[in-house]
Amino acid sequence: MRIVRGMARLVKRPQLVKHPALDEILAFCDEDPIERVFLEEVARRGLGRFVAVRGDRALVALCYVGANVVPSGVGAAAFARLGIAVKPRMIVGEEGAVGELWDAMRGRAPQPADDRPGQPVYALRSPPPPGASGLRPATREDMAVLVPASARAFFEEVGIDAYARDPVLFSDRTRSQIDEGRSWLWEEDGRILFKAEASAWTERAVQLQQVWVDPELRGRGYGKRGLADLCRRLLESTPAVCLFVRPENAPAIGLYEGIGMRRVGSYRSLIFG
């Protein structure tokens, strides 16, 4: 019997890459432009630091490292040493990647103050019916009402009073969002009926955060009307609008599904304070 012997294909072991190239990062983000919208935007803007894991031909995992750590892909355990060293305020991102990273960090890093698995990621690609709201871009003249509203919204979302921790920094951040055209509101007589801002924005997706209605005005349809008009505005120039939400926030989930958003994934957030 004739035996043909061939050389086995050599497969490189995944390698930790401390300074991945921009084209590699963008190719990785291109595989899931909604889940990786934040990573793509900060890479294009040249903000923060990235590390990655490279497989045979391309990146298989990527991690943004800053005040927050944002992992994505398969192989995020490789980022554990760096995640411990930077002492992030949050680890947030696709649920599987966050879980893999945290499993590798567990016991060597402080316990999070809050662990939020299973956060639904919602996306919308078709404009909903008009909301006939008074939605408009925020301006600096709105700072007096927008800063306290944003502080309340952040506290509701994260459980941390970011304004009390650093009022100057929080106000500067709100001002930057306004100046960059990333903040919208519907305001009447000094009260915010609806507000939202963009936390990440690329050519293929806008990620919203701080979708908020004054608690005393909730249940009257302002949120649905304002969000519908905002999504219609954004979808004129961007293929998708997305966001993620706490799984126990049934009113918010009802709002998002009510304008046609559909679940496309899950995030997990570990909050350290």
C-alpha positions as CSV (number, residue, x, y, z in Angstrom):
1,M,0.0,0.0,0.0
2,R,1.4,3.4,-1.0
3,I,1.4,6.0,1.7
4,V,1.4,9.6,0.8
5,R,2.8,11.8,3.5
6,G,2.0,15.5,3.5
7,M,3.3,18.2,5.6
8,A,0.8,19.3,8.3
9,R,-0.3,22.9,8.0
10,L,1.5,25.0,10.5
11,V,-0.9,27.0,12.6
12,K,0.5,29.9,14.7
13,R,-0.5,30.2,18.2
14,P,-2.6,33.3,18.9
15,Q,-0.3,36.2,19.7
16,L,-0.8,39.2,22.1
17,V,-0.3,42.4,20.1
18,K,0.5,45.4,22.1
19,H,0.1,48.0,19.3
20,P,-2.3,46.7,16.7
21,A,-2.3,48.6,13.4
22,L,-5.3,50.7,12.6
23,D,-6.2,48.7,9.5
24,E,-6.2,45.5,11.6
25,I,-8.5,47.2,14.2
26,L,-10.9,48.4,11.5
27,A,-11.1,45.0,9.8
28,F,-11.9,43.4,13.1
29,C,-14.7,46.0,13.8
30,D,-16.0,45.5,10.3
31,E,-17.1,42.0,11.4
32,D,-19.7,43.4,13.7
33,P,-20.2,47.1,13.3
34,I,-22.9,47.4,15.9
35,E,-21.3,45.4,18.7
36,R,-18.0,47.1,18.0
37,V,-19.2,50.6,17.3
38,F,-17.4,52.2,20.2
39,L,-14.1,50.4,19.4
40,E,-14.3,51.6,15.8
41,E,-15.0,55.2,16.6
42,V,-12.2,55.6,19.2
43,A,-9.8,53.9,16.9
44,R,-10.6,56.2,14.0
45,R,-10.3,59.2,16.3
46,G,-6.9,58.0,17.6
47,L,-8.1,58.0,21.2
48,G,-6.9,55.6,24.0
49,R,-4.9,52.5,23.8
50,F,-5.6,49.2,22.1
51,V,-4.2,45.7,22.6
52,A,-5.2,42.7,20.6
53,V,-4.9,39.0,20.0
54,R,-3.8,38.0,16.5
55,G,-4.7,34.6,15.0
56,D,-3.5,33.0,11.8
57,R,-4.5,35.8,9.5
58,A,-6.2,38.6,11.5
59,L,-7.2,39.8,14.9
60,V,-9.5,37.5,16.8
61,A,-9.8,39.7,19.9
62,L,-9.4,43.4,20.7
63,C,-9.5,45.5,23.8
64,Y,-9.7,49.3,24.4
65,V,-7.9,50.3,27.5
66,G,-8.7,53.6,29.3
67,A,-10.8,54.6,32.3
68,N,-13.0,51.8,31.0
69,V,-11.8,48.5,29.6
70,V,-13.8,47.3,26.5
71,P,-13.0,43.8,25.2
72,S,-14.4,42.1,22.2
73,G,-13.8,38.8,20.3
74,V,-12.5,35.4,21.4
75,G,-9.4,35.2,23.5
76,A,-10.0,38.2,25.8
77,A,-8.4,36.3,28.7
78,A,-5.1,37.5,27.2
79,F,-5.9,41.0,28.4
80,A,-6.1,40.0,32.1
81,R,-2.7,41.3,33.2
82,L,-3.3,44.7,31.6
83,G,-6.9,44.8,32.9
84,I,-5.6,44.3,36.5
85,A,-2.9,46.9,36.1
86,V,-5.0,49.8,34.9
87,K,-7.7,49.4,37.6
88,P,-10.6,50.4,35.4
89,R,-13.8,52.0,36.6
90,M,-15.8,49.7,34.3
91,I,-15.3,46.6,32.1
92,V,-18.0,46.7,29.6
93,G,-18.7,45.1,26.2
94,E,-19.9,41.9,24.5
95,E,-21.0,39.5,27.2
96,G,-18.8,36.6,26.2
97,A,-15.7,38.7,25.9
98,V,-16.3,40.4,29.3
99,G,-16.9,37.1,30.9
100,E,-13.7,35.5,29.5
101,L,-11.7,38.5,30.6
102,W,-13.2,38.7,34.1
103,D,-12.7,34.9,34.6
104,A,-9.0,35.4,34.0
105,M,-8.9,38.5,36.3
106,R,-11.0,37.0,39.1
107,G,-9.1,36.7,42.4
108,R,-6.4,39.1,41.2
109,A,-8.5,42.2,40.9
110,P,-11.0,43.9,43.2
111,Q,-14.5,42.6,43.2
112,P,-16.9,44.8,41.2
113,A,-19.5,46.9,43.0
114,D,-22.0,45.8,40.5
115,D,-22.1,43.0,37.9
116,R,-24.7,43.3,35.1
117,P,-24.8,40.3,32.8
118,G,-27.3,39.8,30.0
119,Q,-27.8,43.5,29.0
120,P,-29.8,43.4,25.8
121,V,-28.3,45.2,22.8
122,Y,-31.0,46.7,20.6
123,A,-30.7,48.0,17.0
124,L,-33.0,49.8,14.6
125,R,-32.5,50.0,10.8
126,S,-35.8,51.3,9.5
127,P,-37.3,54.7,10.5
128,P,-40.2,54.5,12.9
129,P,-43.4,56.6,12.4
130,P,-42.8,60.3,13.3
131,G,-43.2,61.2,16.9
132,A,-44.2,64.8,16.3
133,S,-42.0,65.9,19.3
134,G,-40.1,69.1,19.9
135,L,-36.8,67.3,19.6
136,R,-33.8,69.5,18.7
137,P,-30.0,69.5,19.1
138,A,-28.9,70.7,22.5
139,T,-27.0,74.0,22.7
140,R,-24.8,75.6,25.3
141,E,-27.8,77.6,26.4
142,D,-29.3,74.3,27.6
143,M,-26.5,73.6,30.0
144,A,-28.4,74.8,33.1
145,V,-31.1,72.1,32.6
146,L,-29.0,69.5,30.8
147,V,-26.2,69.0,33.3
148,P,-28.5,68.1,36.2
149,A,-30.7,65.9,34.0
150,S,-27.6,64.1,32.6
151,A,-26.3,63.6,36.1
152,R,-29.6,62.0,37.2
153,A,-29.6,59.9,34.0
154,F,-26.1,58.7,34.7
155,F,-26.9,57.8,38.3
156,E,-30.0,55.8,37.1
157,E,-27.9,53.9,34.6
158,V,-24.7,53.3,36.5
159,G,-25.5,53.9,40.1
160,I,-22.7,56.5,40.6
161,D,-23.1,60.2,41.2
162,A,-20.5,61.3,38.6
163,Y,-21.4,65.0,39.0
164,A,-20.8,64.9,42.8
165,R,-17.5,63.1,42.2
166,D,-16.2,65.8,39.7
167,P,-18.7,68.5,38.8
168,V,-16.2,70.4,36.5
169,L,-15.3,67.3,34.6
170,F,-19.0,66.2,34.2
171,S,-20.0,69.7,33.0
172,D,-17.1,69.8,30.6
173,R,-18.1,66.4,29.2
174,T,-21.7,67.6,28.7
175,R,-20.5,70.7,27.0
176,S,-18.3,68.6,24.7
177,Q,-21.3,66.4,23.7
178,I,-23.2,69.5,22.8
179,D,-20.4,71.0,20.8
180,E,-19.9,67.8,18.9
181,G,-23.5,67.5,17.9
182,R,-24.1,64.4,20.0
183,S,-26.8,65.7,22.4
184,W,-30.5,66.1,21.8
185,L,-33.4,67.2,23.9
186,W,-37.1,68.0,23.9
187,E,-37.6,70.8,26.5
188,E,-40.6,72.9,27.4
189,D,-40.7,75.6,30.1
190,G,-37.4,74.5,31.5
191,R,-38.3,70.8,31.9
192,I,-36.8,68.0,29.8
193,L,-39.5,65.8,28.3
194,F,-36.8,63.7,26.6
195,K,-33.1,63.7,26.1
196,A,-30.4,61.4,24.7
197,E,-26.8,61.5,23.5
198,A,-24.6,59.5,21.2
199,S,-21.8,57.6,23.0
200,A,-20.3,56.3,19.7
201,W,-20.8,57.2,16.1
202,T,-19.4,55.7,12.9
203,E,-20.5,55.6,9.3
204,R,-22.4,52.4,10.0
205,A,-24.0,52.9,13.4
206,V,-24.8,55.3,16.2
207,Q,-24.9,54.1,19.8
208,L,-27.2,56.0,22.1
209,Q,-27.0,56.4,25.8
210,Q,-28.7,58.4,28.6
211,V,-32.1,58.0,27.0
212,W,-34.1,59.8,29.7
213,V,-37.4,61.5,30.6
214,D,-38.1,63.5,33.7
215,P,-39.4,61.0,36.2
216,E,-42.4,63.1,37.0
217,L,-43.4,63.1,33.3
218,R,-42.9,59.4,32.5
219,G,-45.8,57.3,31.2
220,R,-47.1,60.0,29.0
221,G,-45.5,58.9,25.7
222,Y,-42.8,61.6,25.6
223,G,-40.0,59.0,25.5
224,K,-41.5,57.1,22.5
225,R,-42.2,60.3,20.6
226,G,-38.7,61.8,21.3
227,L,-36.8,58.6,20.6
228,A,-38.8,58.0,17.3
229,D,-37.9,61.4,16.0
230,L,-34.2,61.1,17.1
231,C,-33.9,57.7,15.3
232,R,-35.6,59.1,12.2
233,R,-33.1,62.0,12.2
234,L,-30.0,59.7,12.7
235,L,-31.2,57.1,10.1
236,E,-31.1,59.7,7.4
237,S,-27.3,59.4,7.4
238,T,-26.5,56.3,9.3
239,P,-27.6,52.7,8.6
240,A,-28.4,51.7,12.2
241,V,-29.1,53.1,15.7
242,C,-28.3,50.9,18.6
243,L,-28.1,50.9,22.4
244,F,-27.9,48.6,25.4
245,V,-30.1,48.4,28.5
246,R,-30.3,46.8,31.8
247,P,-32.4,43.6,31.5
248,E,-34.7,44.5,34.5
249,N,-35.6,47.9,33.0
250,A,-38.9,46.7,31.5
251,P,-40.3,50.2,30.7
252,A,-37.1,51.1,28.7
253,I,-37.3,47.7,26.8
254,G,-40.9,48.3,26.1
255,L,-40.0,51.8,24.7
256,Y,-37.3,50.4,22.4
257,E,-39.3,47.5,21.1
258,G,-42.3,49.9,20.7
259,I,-40.5,51.9,18.1
260,G,-39.3,48.8,16.3
261,M,-35.9,48.1,17.8
262,R,-34.9,44.4,17.9
263,R,-32.4,42.6,20.1
264,V,-29.2,41.8,18.4
265,G,-26.8,40.7,21.2
266,S,-25.9,41.0,24.9
267,Y,-23.5,43.1,26.8
268,R,-22.1,42.7,30.3
269,S,-20.9,45.6,32.6
270,L,-18.7,45.2,35.6
271,I,-18.7,48.5,37.6
272,F,-15.9,49.1,40.1
273,G,-16.8,52.7,41.1
